[in-house]
C-alpha cells in the first residue's frame, strides 16, 4: 500500500481575464487567433506530497491559491496543466455552500452530500444519527438550508465531513465563521482523526491552530510554495513576508539561506534592537525565573534617525510556538515619545505569572499597532528563558489568573 496520500506534480491553474465581455467574442472569432485576455495563474507549477497520517497546514494571504489547490484535490476544479493523485476516500469542508442545495432540508442535504461523496443511502442511514448528534442544530435539521445561519451551516457541513469516516479530511477556512464552542469541538475531532492515522489538509489563518494541529506547513504566495517545514518556522517567514510586502514592489525569490535569516530577523533598521536582558526580582540578569516573581525586561535599541512615537512590542511563546502573551506600548495607549539618534533602553516590568515551562521571547520595533505599515526591526525567538515552580504559589496551566474563592449559601 502506498505511503503517500496526496501527490501534486507540476499543477497549474490558469484563468483568462478579459477587460470587457465583448473581448471573449472577439478572441473566439479572430482569424489570426489574437489574444484579448491576460493569463492569471492561481497556481503555477506546484509540486506537493502529503504522506499518510500527516497533518498539513496550508497558509498564505488571500489570493495566494490555497482554496484553488483544495478545490483541485477535491475534484471541484480541474487543473490547466499537471497531474495530481489522491489515494483514499476524501471528505472536504470548503467554502460555505459547496456540496449543499439551499432548497433542500438539512436531512435531504445529508443524504445528498453523502451521494456526492460516493456513499449509498443505506451507508448514510447508518451514519445519520452520529451526524445529527455532532451538528447539534436541533429541529433545524428539518428546515431548508437557506434558512440556516452561517454558523449552523458550518455545523452541519463539518459534521457530514467528519462522520463519513474518510481517509483524507480537507478543511478550508470555513470553520472561522463558527462559534467558539463548536470550533473547540471541531479541533478535538480533528485531533482524534490525527490519532487514528488519518490524513488532514488544513487551511487556516490561525497560527495557534496550525501550530497545534499540524506537524508540517507550506506557505503559498502567488500560486507557488515559497516555504515549507515546521509550522512555527513557516509562520515566522510568513510574518516576515507581510512586513516586507510594503517595501517590495515586484516579486522576489529568496534562497534557503535568505529565508532562514528572514525567519529570524527582518526590518528596515531605522531602529535596531541591539541587546535584550531580563532581570529577576533581585535585579540579577538571568534566564531562569520563579513563577510569579517580578521581572524587568530591558530592550536596548539604537535609533538611526529621528523618529516620532515608535512602537516597541514583546511576545512570549511556549516551546511549541503557541502564543502565550503579547503587548506593545501602542495597545497600552502609551506614547514612546520623540527619539533623536542615539542608544536607548526600553523597559517592561511585570509579574511573571507563567506556568513551569520553557519560553521564548520575540521583540519588535515598528509603527502603529502592528508591523504591517512599517517594520523597523523584528527578532523572532530573541531570548529563551525558563520558569521554575514557586514554593508559595501553586497552579496548573500556562498562566496564573489570581482568582479569589468564596462560598455563598443559597438556601438552608
C-alpha positions as CSV (number, residue, x, y, z in Angstrom):
1,X,0.0,0.0,0.0
2,X,1.3,3.5,-0.9
3,X,2.5,5.6,2.0
4,X,1.6,8.8,0.0
5,X,-1.9,10.1,0.4
6,X,-1.7,13.1,-2.0
7,X,0.7,13.8,-4.9
8,X,0.7,17.0,-6.9
9,X,3.0,17.2,-9.9
10,X,3.6,20.5,-11.8
11,X,0.0,21.6,-11.3
12,X,-1.1,24.9,-12.7
13,X,-4.5,26.6,-12.8
14,X,-4.8,29.5,-15.2
15,X,-7.7,31.8,-15.7
16,X,-8.3,34.1,-18.7
17,X,-9.1,37.6,-17.6
18,X,-10.8,39.9,-20.1
19,X,-11.1,43.7,-19.8
20,X,-14.6,43.7,-21.4
21,X,-17.2,40.9,-22.0
22,X,-17.1,41.6,-25.8
23,X,-13.4,40.6,-25.8
24,X,-14.3,37.0,-25.4
25,X,-16.3,37.1,-28.6
26,X,-13.6,39.0,-30.5
27,X,-11.0,36.4,-29.4
28,X,-13.1,33.4,-30.4
29,X,-13.8,34.9,-33.9
30,X,-10.4,36.4,-34.7
31,X,-9.0,34.6,-37.7
32,X,-5.4,35.2,-36.6
33,X,-6.1,34.0,-33.0
34,X,-5.3,37.3,-31.5
35,X,-5.4,37.3,-27.7
36,X,-7.7,39.7,-25.9
37,X,-7.1,38.3,-22.5
38,X,-4.4,38.2,-19.8
39,X,-3.4,34.9,-18.2
40,X,-3.8,34.8,-14.4
41,X,-2.2,31.8,-12.6
42,X,-3.9,30.9,-9.4
43,X,-1.4,28.0,-9.2
44,X,1.9,27.8,-11.1
45,X,3.9,24.6,-11.5
46,X,3.1,23.4,-8.0
47,X,4.6,20.2,-6.6
48,X,3.5,18.7,-3.3
49,X,3.5,15.3,-1.4
50,X,1.5,14.5,1.7
51,X,2.2,11.3,3.5
52,X,-0.4,9.0,5.0
53,X,-1.3,10.1,8.6
54,X,0.3,13.5,8.1
55,X,-1.5,16.7,9.1
56,X,-0.5,19.5,6.6
57,X,-1.3,23.2,7.3
58,X,-1.6,25.5,4.3
59,X,-1.1,29.2,5.0
60,X,-0.9,32.3,2.8
61,X,-2.5,35.6,2.2
62,X,-5.9,35.9,0.4
63,X,-5.5,35.1,-3.3
64,X,-2.4,33.0,-2.8
65,X,-4.0,29.9,-4.2
66,X,-5.0,28.0,-1.1
67,X,-8.6,27.4,-1.9
68,X,-7.8,26.7,-5.6
69,X,-5.5,23.9,-4.5
70,X,-8.1,22.3,-2.3
71,X,-10.8,22.5,-5.0
72,X,-8.5,20.7,-7.4
73,X,-7.7,18.0,-4.8
74,X,-11.5,17.5,-4.2
75,X,-12.4,17.5,-7.9
76,X,-14.3,20.7,-7.8
77,X,-11.8,22.3,-10.3
78,X,-9.6,20.7,-12.9
79,X,-6.0,21.8,-13.4
80,X,-5.0,23.7,-16.5
81,X,-1.9,21.5,-16.6
82,X,0.0,18.9,-14.5
83,X,-1.3,15.9,-12.6
84,X,-2.4,15.0,-9.1
85,X,-3.3,11.8,-7.3
86,X,-5.4,11.3,-4.2
87,X,-5.1,7.9,-2.6
88,X,-8.1,7.2,-0.4
89,X,-11.6,8.5,0.3
90,X,-11.8,12.3,0.6
91,X,-14.2,14.4,2.6
92,X,-14.0,18.1,2.5
93,X,-15.3,21.2,4.1
94,X,-14.7,24.0,1.6
95,X,-16.3,27.4,1.4
96,X,-19.9,27.9,2.5
97,X,-22.4,26.3,0.1
98,X,-20.1,23.7,-1.5
99,X,-21.9,20.4,-1.9
100,X,-25.2,21.6,-0.4
101,X,-28.5,22.5,-2.1
102,X,-30.0,25.5,-0.3
103,X,-33.6,24.4,-1.1
104,X,-33.2,21.0,0.5
105,X,-33.7,20.4,4.2
106,X,-30.8,19.5,6.4
107,X,-31.8,15.8,6.3
108,X,-32.0,15.9,2.5
109,X,-28.6,17.6,2.3
110,X,-27.0,14.9,4.5
111,X,-28.0,12.2,2.0
112,X,-27.3,14.5,-1.0
113,X,-23.8,15.2,0.2
114,X,-23.3,11.6,1.0
115,X,-24.2,10.7,-2.5
116,X,-21.7,13.2,-3.9
117,X,-19.0,11.6,-1.6
118,X,-19.8,8.2,-3.1
119,X,-21.9,6.6,-0.3
120,X,-25.1,4.7,-0.7
121,X,-28.3,5.7,1.1
122,X,-28.0,2.7,3.4
123,X,-24.5,3.7,4.4
124,X,-25.6,7.2,5.1
125,X,-28.5,5.9,7.2
126,X,-26.0,4.1,9.4
127,X,-24.1,7.4,9.9
128,X,-27.1,9.7,10.1
129,X,-27.6,9.7,13.9
130,X,-23.9,10.5,14.5
131,X,-24.1,13.3,12.0
132,X,-27.1,14.9,13.6
133,X,-25.8,14.5,17.1
134,X,-22.5,16.1,16.3
135,X,-24.1,19.0,14.4
136,X,-26.4,20.0,17.4
137,X,-28.7,22.1,15.3
138,X,-31.9,20.7,16.8
139,X,-35.2,20.9,14.8
140,X,-33.5,23.0,12.1
141,X,-32.4,19.7,10.6
142,X,-35.9,19.5,9.1
143,X,-35.7,23.1,7.6
144,X,-34.3,24.2,4.3
145,X,-30.6,25.0,4.5
146,X,-31.3,28.5,3.1
147,X,-32.8,29.4,6.5
148,X,-29.6,28.5,8.3
149,X,-27.2,31.0,9.7
150,X,-23.6,30.6,8.5
151,X,-22.7,29.0,11.9
152,X,-25.5,26.4,11.6
153,X,-24.4,25.6,8.1
154,X,-20.8,25.0,9.2
155,X,-22.0,22.7,12.0
156,X,-23.9,20.5,9.5
157,X,-21.2,20.6,6.8
158,X,-18.4,19.7,9.2
159,X,-20.5,17.0,10.9
160,X,-21.1,15.3,7.5
161,X,-17.4,15.7,6.5
162,X,-16.0,14.0,9.6
163,X,-18.7,11.4,10.3
164,X,-18.4,9.6,6.9
165,X,-15.1,8.2,8.0
166,X,-12.8,9.5,5.2
167,X,-9.2,8.6,4.7
168,X,-8.4,12.2,3.9
169,X,-10.1,15.2,5.5
170,X,-9.7,18.6,3.8
171,X,-10.8,21.7,5.7
172,X,-10.8,25.2,4.3
173,X,-11.2,28.4,6.3
174,X,-15.0,27.9,6.7
175,X,-14.5,26.9,10.3
176,X,-13.7,30.6,11.1
177,X,-17.4,31.5,11.0
178,X,-18.4,29.0,13.6
179,X,-18.9,29.8,17.3
180,X,-16.2,29.2,19.9
181,X,-17.8,26.1,21.4
182,X,-18.2,24.4,18.1
183,X,-14.7,25.4,17.0
184,X,-13.2,23.6,20.0
185,X,-15.4,20.6,19.3
186,X,-14.1,20.6,15.7
187,X,-10.4,20.8,16.8
188,X,-10.9,17.9,19.2
189,X,-12.5,15.9,16.4
190,X,-9.6,16.6,14.1
191,X,-7.1,15.6,16.9
192,X,-8.9,12.3,17.1
193,X,-8.6,11.9,13.3
194,X,-4.9,12.6,13.7
195,X,-4.5,10.0,16.4
196,X,-6.3,7.5,14.2
197,X,-3.7,7.9,11.5
198,X,-5.9,9.9,9.1
199,X,-4.5,12.4,6.7
200,X,-5.6,16.0,7.2
201,X,-5.1,19.0,5.0
202,X,-6.0,22.2,6.9
203,X,-6.1,25.8,5.6
204,X,-6.2,28.5,8.3
205,X,-5.1,32.0,9.2
206,X,-4.9,31.0,12.8
207,X,-1.3,30.4,13.8
208,X,-2.2,28.7,17.1
209,X,-4.5,26.1,15.3
210,X,-1.9,25.3,12.7
211,X,1.0,25.0,15.2
212,X,-1.1,22.8,17.5
213,X,-2.6,20.5,14.9
214,X,-0.1,20.3,12.1
215,X,3.4,18.8,12.1
216,X,4.2,20.3,8.7
217,X,3.1,23.5,6.9
218,X,3.5,25.1,3.5
219,X,3.3,28.8,2.6
220,X,1.7,29.8,-0.7
221,X,2.3,33.1,-2.4
222,X,1.1,33.9,-5.9
223,X,0.3,30.2,-6.6
224,X,3.7,28.9,-5.6
225,X,5.1,27.2,-2.5
226,X,7.7,29.7,-1.1
227,X,8.4,27.9,2.2
228,X,7.6,24.6,3.9
229,X,8.6,22.7,7.0
230,X,8.0,23.2,10.7
231,X,4.8,25.3,11.2
232,X,6.5,27.7,13.7
233,X,9.3,28.5,11.2
234,X,6.9,28.8,8.3
235,X,4.7,31.3,10.2
236,X,7.8,33.3,11.2
237,X,8.7,33.5,7.5
238,X,5.1,34.4,6.6
239,X,5.2,37.1,9.2
240,X,8.4,38.4,7.6
241,X,6.9,38.4,4.1
242,X,4.0,40.5,5.3
243,X,6.3,43.1,6.8
244,X,8.4,43.2,3.6
245,X,5.4,43.5,1.3
246,X,5.2,47.2,1.8
247,X,8.8,47.6,0.5
248,X,8.6,45.1,-2.3
249,X,7.1,46.4,-5.5
250,X,7.9,43.3,-7.5
251,X,8.0,39.6,-6.9
252,X,11.3,38.4,-5.3
253,X,12.6,34.9,-4.8
254,X,14.7,34.2,-1.7
255,X,17.3,31.4,-1.3
256,X,17.0,28.9,1.5
257,X,19.8,30.8,3.4
258,X,18.0,34.1,2.9
259,X,14.7,32.5,4.1
260,X,16.4,31.2,7.3
261,X,17.8,34.7,8.0
262,X,14.5,36.4,7.4
263,X,12.7,33.9,9.6
264,X,14.9,35.0,12.4
265,X,15.1,38.8,11.8
266,X,13.7,41.4,9.5
267,X,13.2,45.2,9.3
268,X,14.5,48.3,7.6
269,X,16.8,49.1,10.6
270,X,15.7,52.7,11.1
271,X,15.6,51.4,14.7
272,X,17.8,48.4,15.7
273,X,17.3,46.2,18.7
274,X,20.9,45.7,19.9
275,X,20.5,43.8,23.2
276,X,17.9,42.1,25.4
277,X,18.2,41.4,29.1
278,X,15.7,40.2,31.7
279,X,16.3,40.9,35.4
280,X,14.7,38.9,38.2
281,X,13.3,40.4,41.4
282,X,16.8,40.7,42.9
283,X,17.9,42.7,39.9
284,X,20.0,39.9,38.5
285,X,20.4,39.4,34.8
286,X,19.3,35.7,34.3
287,X,17.4,33.3,32.1
288,X,15.7,31.3,34.9
289,X,12.8,32.8,36.9
290,X,10.4,31.8,39.7
291,X,6.8,31.7,38.7
292,X,5.1,34.8,39.9
293,X,8.2,36.9,40.6
294,X,8.5,40.5,39.4
295,X,10.8,40.9,36.4
296,X,12.2,43.8,34.4
297,X,12.8,43.3,30.7
298,X,15.2,45.8,29.1
299,X,15.5,46.1,25.3
300,X,18.5,48.2,24.2
301,X,17.7,50.0,20.9
302,X,19.8,52.1,18.5
303,X,17.9,55.0,16.8
304,X,19.5,55.7,13.5
305,X,17.3,58.7,12.6
306,X,14.8,60.9,14.2
307,X,11.5,59.0,14.8
308,X,8.3,60.0,16.5
309,X,6.4,57.6,18.7
310,X,7.7,54.2,17.5
311,X,6.1,51.1,18.9
312,X,8.1,48.6,20.9
313,X,6.5,45.2,21.5
314,X,7.2,41.8,23.1
315,X,5.6,38.4,22.5
316,X,6.1,35.3,24.7
317,X,5.6,31.8,23.2
318,X,6.0,28.4,24.6
319,X,8.4,25.8,23.3
320,X,5.8,24.6,20.7
321,X,5.4,28.1,19.3
322,X,2.0,28.8,20.8
323,X,1.4,32.5,21.7
324,X,1.1,33.0,25.4
325,X,1.2,36.7,25.8
326,X,1.9,39.8,23.6
327,X,1.8,43.5,24.2
328,X,3.2,46.8,23.0
329,X,3.1,50.4,24.1
330,X,0.6,51.3,21.3
331,X,-2.1,48.9,22.6
332,X,-1.3,50.1,26.1
333,X,-2.1,53.7,24.9
334,X,1.4,54.8,26.0
335,X,3.3,57.1,23.6
336,X,7.0,56.3,23.5
337,X,7.9,59.9,22.6
338,X,10.3,61.6,20.1
339,X,13.6,59.8,19.6
340,X,16.7,61.5,18.3
341,X,19.7,59.5,17.1
342,X,21.3,57.5,19.9
343,X,21.0,54.5,22.2
344,X,18.0,54.0,24.5
345,X,16.7,51.4,26.9
346,X,13.0,50.2,26.5
347,X,11.8,48.7,29.8
348,X,8.8,46.5,30.6
349,X,8.1,45.5,34.2
350,X,5.6,42.7,35.1
351,X,4.9,39.8,37.4
352,X,5.8,36.7,35.5
353,X,2.6,34.7,36.2
354,X,3.5,31.9,33.9
355,X,3.4,28.1,34.5
356,X,6.5,26.0,34.7
357,X,7.9,25.7,31.2
358,X,10.5,26.9,28.7
359,X,9.5,30.0,26.8
360,X,11.0,32.2,24.1
361,X,10.7,36.0,23.6
362,X,10.1,37.8,20.3
363,X,10.8,41.5,20.3
364,X,9.9,44.2,17.7
365,X,10.0,47.8,16.8
366,X,7.6,49.2,14.3
367,X,4.9,51.9,13.6
368,X,1.3,51.8,14.9
369,X,-0.3,48.7,16.4
370,X,1.3,46.1,14.1
371,X,4.3,45.8,11.9
372,X,2.3,45.9,8.7
373,X,2.8,49.6,7.9
374,X,6.5,49.8,8.6
375,X,8.7,47.3,10.4
376,X,12.0,48.7,11.9
377,X,13.3,45.6,13.5
378,X,11.7,42.2,14.3
379,X,13.6,39.4,16.0
380,X,11.9,36.0,16.5
381,X,13.0,33.9,19.5
382,X,15.5,36.6,20.6
383,X,15.7,35.3,24.1
384,X,14.9,31.8,25.7
385,X,14.1,31.6,29.4
386,X,12.8,29.0,31.9
387,X,10.1,29.4,34.6
388,X,10.6,27.2,37.6
389,X,8.0,26.4,40.4
390,X,7.4,28.7,43.3
391,X,7.2,27.3,46.8
392,X,4.5,29.8,47.7
393,X,2.2,29.6,44.6
394,X,0.7,26.5,43.0
395,X,-1.5,26.3,40.0
396,X,-1.8,24.3,36.7
397,X,-1.6,25.5,33.1
398,X,0.2,28.3,31.3
399,X,-0.7,31.3,33.4
400,X,-1.8,32.3,36.9
401,X,-5.0,34.4,36.8
402,X,-5.1,35.2,40.6
403,X,-8.7,34.3,41.3
404,X,-10.5,34.7,44.6
405,X,-12.6,32.0,46.3
406,X,-15.6,32.1,48.5
407,X,-18.7,30.1,49.3
408,X,-22.2,31.6,49.3
409,X,-25.1,29.7,50.9
410,X,-28.2,30.0,48.6
411,X,-30.7,28.2,50.8
412,X,-30.8,26.4,54.2
